Structures are given as C-alpha cells and as structure tokens.
Amino acid sequence: MKGLVLDANWEPKADYQVSTWEKETKKAITGNSVWRHPKLEIQERPAPLLAADQVLVKIKACGVCGSDMHFYETDDQDYILYPGLTRFPSILGHEFSGEVAEIGKNVNGLKIGDVVTVEEMIWCGTCTPCRNGFPNHCIDLEEIGFTIDGAFADYIAVGEKFCWKVDGILERYGKELGYDVAAMTEPACVAYNAVFTRGGGFKPGAYVAVFGTGPIGLAAIGEARAAGASLIAAFEVSGQRRELAKKIGADFVYDPGEVEPHEVLMELSHGEGFDFQLESAGAPHLTIPQMEKALAINGKIVQIGRAAQKVPIYLESFQVRRAQFFGAQGHSGHANFPNVIRMVASGQLDLSPIITARYDLADAVKAIAQSTKREDGKIIVHPGTNA
C-alpha cells in the first residue's frame, strides 16, 4: 500500500539531554530538539499486520493537522518545529475516518463494514496515569502518525477500543461529506477536551475569547456557541480563517495585528473582562499577555496551542482576579469522543464549513505545504483507492 512517510535524522541539539528512556525507545519527548533534516514522501509500505484485538480500517478521509505542518516546517538549524513526542520513520496522519475491512479474532464490538473514527492517542490502560483516569498522559503512550504509522495511507490497523462508530454523522451528511466531517472528530475532541474537560467549561451566558482560529480554534468556537456562550470574540491573522470563524459562530472577529486584543475584549465586556479564553494559536508569548489583561473575576485561560518556548506570566493578575490557568493535551477519555460525535450528528455542531480544500493521497505533500500558508480551515486528504 501507499503511505506518506516522514523520516528524519536523530541528531539531538547540543543543549538537549537525551534520557535513557529516549535512547532505548528512539522516541523523542521534545521532537524539535532531536529530529533534523526531515524528508517527506509517498512510499510503498507493507500492508499492516492485524493483532487479535485490532481492526483493519480502510481510510476514507484524513485531515491535515497543525502538527503535520510543524513536521514539514523547520527551524534555522533544520530541526522539525513540532515540540512533542515523536519517533520516525512513520506514516503521518491522525485525523481520520474509515471503514472496517477486517477484524481480529478477539474483536467483538465491531464488524466489517462499520464506519469509524479513531483516537490518535494509543494509551496502555495499565500505567498509573491511565488507571487514575488520565489516558492523555499515559506513560507508555504511542501516537498514531507521531510514533507509529498513521492514516495518510490506504489502510491502518488499530485497536478496537480506540474506535468510535460514526453512523449518526453519515446519516446527517451522507457518505461522501460524512467521511470528511467524521475525520474532523479528533481535532474537535481536542477542542472539547480543552474547553469542557480540562477547562471545566463555563455557564451559559459567559463571554468567550478564542485566540487562533485554525481547525481546533474553529471547533472550539462552534462548541462554545452550542454550549450557550452569549458572546464569542476571536482573533486571527488570516483573513480566510476570520471568515470561517464568523460562519461557525463567532460574534466578533479581529486581526490581532490591527487591534490591541485586551482593549477590544475589555470594551466588549464593558470593563468586566472575559470569563473564558482559549489559546489555540500556538503563540503564547504574544497571546497570554493580552489574555491576562482581559481576565474577568474568576476567569479562565486554557492553553491548547503547542509552542516550544517559555512565556512569562504575571501571577498577580491571577491572584487578584481569582483566575485560573489550565494546560490541555489530547482528547481521550472523559466521554469526549461520544459527546462530540453526538453534537455533530444532532446538528448542534456543524464542522462542514471548516473544510476548505481536498487532495488525493498522491498530493499529500502539497496538502501539507498548503497548510503552512495558515489560510485554510481543514484540508482533507483522500487515499487514491477511495477517490
């Protein structure tokens, strides 16, 4: 079968201390500090071998994520920009939907022909964080498209327990568009996990601000609208994405290069500040200082964008305003997946306007290159076998 493979050289930066675990597993905890000279190309790869508890999924649609973009882009030393857990070579792609083509002998809950989306985080279920209910922080974590082969391919083998049926989404949108919308479940779950699971959500009527309206920020806007936010303000440098933010539910959208975001937020809230603010731009050194100045009493800031940099925070702002800061990672557990699937299937959350471009697998490198322009909403890749 064909797959979009990323390979890179294991060349830890001089100031990066490689742990014993990293040496043994060849998994880098901080990818930006280890993987150099990335090479991305379509290759012929062996068909996946199926374990007893796995299903073979024929890929129907796979979305391009910001992390894929950060694998393609490099710093001034030609290291990948992505700062997280990685092991190469691997087939990229982790936001996908597909049809079950084969089942392992111990699979009971799925059958051939079922249409599913899949969790990207392959948690073990036995380490202490998993047993304590924190699968996104699994000690033995593998990640589809990051440390193990992903879904920019014809097929993928995945554990049954990571699959979620999306019948309701296909009933609402039909098969062709339904596959594409279902592929966006994963990023929408990342947003849901940040807003509701980690950030604890907000009461209906709250003021919500979203910094960065890439696919995750856009999904968060749609979710906030469905949850009853009375006012949603968004900040985005891309004109196309600003328009998408309006389509999916933002009341006010601004170019942060043309306004002082905190001044806008304080004006919109009549000096009271915003109750809930989401950093999904991946530029916290620029956004967090603005968000601090617009905190409502008991306000919340949730960091979801990834950035390999330290950011100064003025803690006095949080103390005097009884405010809170949350870090959010991943999407697994806590009913995130079934709740997002229900929202989309019911029509409360319409992700279809986010889709702005489609490519065949043969042009997947072009799809990722297009994403680096930071103009599109969600770019979808279709394997050629399904075109």
N, C-alpha and C positions, 0 to 999 in steps of 0.2 A: 504494500500500500504506500501511498504518498503522505508525507508529513512535512511541516515547516519546522526545521531543526535549527536551534541556536547552539553554537559551540563557542567556547572562549578559552583563553589561556589562564591557568591557575597561577597568578603572579601577585601574591599579597603585597600591598603597599608597605614601604619601609617602616612606617609607624604603626602598622597593624599587627597585633599579637594573635597569631593563629592558635586556637585552642587544640588540645589533644583530641577532643570530640570532632572538630572540623577536619583535622588531619586523617582521622580514622574513617569518617563518613564521606569525605570530599564534598560536604555541604558547607557552604559559607553562610555564616549568620548575617554578616553585613556584605552583601554581594558587591556593592560599589567599591569596597576596599580589597577585593580579591580577583574578580574576573576582568581580564583585559583582552583587548583586540577581539571583540565579538564578531562572529560570522553567522549570517542568517541566510538559509537557502532551503528550497524544496528538495527533499531527498526521498529515495526509495527506502522504506523501512520494513522489517518483518512484521507480519500481522501479529497483534497482541496475543499472548497465551492466556487462556482463561483459567483462573483458580476456581475452586469448588464454590466459593461464596461470591463470585463475581458474575457480572453480565457483560456481554459484548454489545456496545452501543454503536449503531451506525449513525455518524454525525450528520445532522441536518442543517445546523447553523451554529456558528461560533463567533462571538463578539470580540472586537479588538479592545483591550483594556489599556489603561494608562501605564500599567506595569510592562505590557508588551512594548509600548513606546519607549519606556525607560531602559529596556534591554537593547533597543535599536540605537538610542542616543548614547553618547559617551562624553566623559569629561575631557579636560585638556590633556590628560595622560592616556586617553583611550580606554578608560575603565567604564563599564556599564554604569548607568545612573541609578538603577534600582538598588535601594539600600537594604533589602530584606533577604530572607532565606532562599538559597539557590544552589542548584547542582546541575552542571552541564557536561556533556550534551543532553538536551532534552527537546522534545517536540513542544512548542509553545501552545497556548490556548487553553482557557479555563472557564469561559462563559459560554455554555453551550446547551443545546437540546439535541435529542436524537431518538432513534427507535431501537428498542431491544431486538437484537438479531440472534442472540444465542444466550443460554443461561447455564450457569454451573450446576453441578449435581446437588448442591446444598441450598440452592435458591428456591424459596417458596412463595415470596410475596410479589414477584414479577413474572410476566410471561412474555414470550416472543410476540412482538407487535406493539407492546406498551410504549408510549411516548413519555420520555422523562427529561428532566433537567437534573444536574448533579452538583453536589457540594464540591468545591475546589480543595477544601482542607481535609486531608485524609488523616483523621485523628485515630489514635490507637485504642482508646477506650479503657486502658488499664493503668496508665500512669496516674500520679496523684492529681494533677490538674483535671484530667478527663474524669476521674472518679468523683472529683469535687464539683463537677458540672461546668467546667471551663474548657470545652473542647478546642476553642480557638487558640488556646495556649498550651496545647499538647506538647510534652517534652520530646516525643518521638514523631513529631509531625512530618508528614510528607505533603507536598502541594502539587496538584495537577498543573502542569505547564511551568512549574518552577523547579521542582526537584525530581519529578517523574513525568513521563510522557503525557502530553496534553491533547487537545481536541482540534488543533489546526491539522486535521488528518482525516482519513476516511473512516477509521474505527478507533475506539478506545475501550479498554477493559477496566471496569470499576466495580468496587464492592457494592452489593445490593443495598447495604444500609446507608449509602451516600446518595441514593437515587430517590427522586420525588416525581410522582406522576403529575402530568400537566394537562389532563383531559379537559378540564374546565377552560383553560386558556385556548385550546384548539376549538372548543365548542363556540367560544365567543368570537374568535378571529378567523376561523377556518384554518386549514392545514398550512397553506403557504405562508401567510403572515404569522400564523400562530407559532410556527417553529422559530421565527425570528424573535417574536415577543418573548417566548419561553426562554430563549437564550439569554435574555436580559434579567432573568430571575436572580442570578448570582450577584451582579452589582446592585440590584435593588435590595437584596438581602443585606449587603454590606451597609447600605444606607439605613435600612431598617434597624440593623443591629446597633448602629451608631446613635440614631435618634431615640429609639424606644428602649432597647435592651441596655445599652451602656449609659446613655444619657438620661434614661428614665422618662423620656418624653416630656410632655407639657400639658397643661389643662387647655381644653377648648377655649378659644379666645385669646390665646397667647400671641405675642409678636415674635416672629421667627426670621432670622437672617441667615442666608447661605452664601458663603464666600467660595466662588469657584463652581461653575455650572457645566462641568464635564458630566458624563453619564451618571456618576454617583450623586453629584450635587443635584442634577435634574431629577433623579429618582427621589431624593430627599424632599425636594420641593413638592412633588406630587403626593408623597406620603404625608407631608405636613398639611397640605390642603385637605386631604382626606380625613386627617385627624382633628380638623377644626381650628387650625390657626386662623386668626382674624386678619392678620396682615403678614405677608411674606415679602421680604426685600432680598434681592440677590445682587451680587457683584461679580462681574465677568469681563475680561478684556476682549473676548471675541464677540464681534457683532452678531454672527450667526447663532452662537450659543445664547446670547442675550435674548434673541427672538424665541429660541426654543424654551427658555425659562418662562417667558410670558405664556407660551402655548400650554405648558404643563401646570401652570398655576401661580406663578409669581405675580404679585400686585405691582411691584416697582422693581426695575432692573437698571443697574448703573454700570458704567465703565469706571473702575476704581482709579484709572489714570486721569479721569476728568473731575472727580469729586473727592472730598475727604470722607471716607465711609462713615466714620464715627459721627461726624457732623450731620450727615444725612439721616442716620439712624436716630440720633437724639431729636432731630426735627420731626421725623415721622412719629416718634413716640411722645411728642410734646414734653421732652425733657426727662422722661421716666426710664428710658433705656429699653433694650430688647431682652425678652425672657429667655430665649434660646438661640444660640448662634453656632453654626456648623462650619468648621474649616475643612473644606474639601478641595481647596486649590493647590495644596502641596507647597504653599509659600508662606509658612507660619511666621517667618521673620518680618513679613510685610503685613500680614493679616491680624495676627494676635494683638499687636499694639493698638490697632484700630478697634478690635473687639473689646479689649479691656476698657476702653473709654466709653463704650456704649452698653455696659452691663446694667441691667435692671437690678433692683434689690432681689436677691435670691436667684439671680440669673445664672445661666449655664453656658459653658463653652465646651464643644466636643471636637477633638482633633481626629480627623479621619484621613486627611491627605498625608502622603508619605514624603518625607524630606530628610536627607542625610545632613542635618545641621542643628546646632543648638540655638535656642531662642530665649532671650531674656524676658522674664515675666515679673511684673511689679506686683508682688503678693499683697501689698497694702490694698490694692483695688479689690481683691477677692475677700479680704478680711472685713473691710468696712461695708461691703455690699452683700455680705453673706452669700458670696458667689461660689461656684464650683467649676472645676475643670476635669474633663474626662478624656481618657485615651480610649480609642476604639480600634479593634482589629478583628477582621474576619466576619463570618456570617453564620457559623454553625450553632446548633443548639437553640434553646430558648424559644422554640416554635417560630423562629424567623422565617424559614422556608415555607412551611404550610400557610402562614399568615400572609406572606407576600403573594403566593400563588392564589389564595382566596381573594385578596384585594383586586388582583388583575382579572381573575375570572369573573368577578362580580361587576366589574366596570368602575370600581372606586378608584383604581389606579390604572391609567391608560399610558403605557410605555411606548406605544407605537409611534407617536410624533418624534421621539428621540432618534429613531433610525433615519440616518441621512445619506448612507452610501452602502452599496453591496458589491462584493468582489468574489470571484471564484478562487478556489484554493491555489491555483497556479499563479495568481497575482497577489498572494497574501503578503509578500514583502512590500509590494506597492501599497497595500491597505495600511500596513503599519507605518510606512513612510508618510502617507496622507495624514495619519493621526497626529504626527509630530507638528503639523500646522496648527493644531489646537483650535480648530474651527468646527469640526463635526460634532454631532451628538454621539450616536453609536454607529460604528462601522461594523457591518456583518460580513463574515466570510462563509461561503458555501463550498463544500467539497465538490469537485468536478463530477463525481459519481452521482450527485444529487441535483445537478444544475438542470 
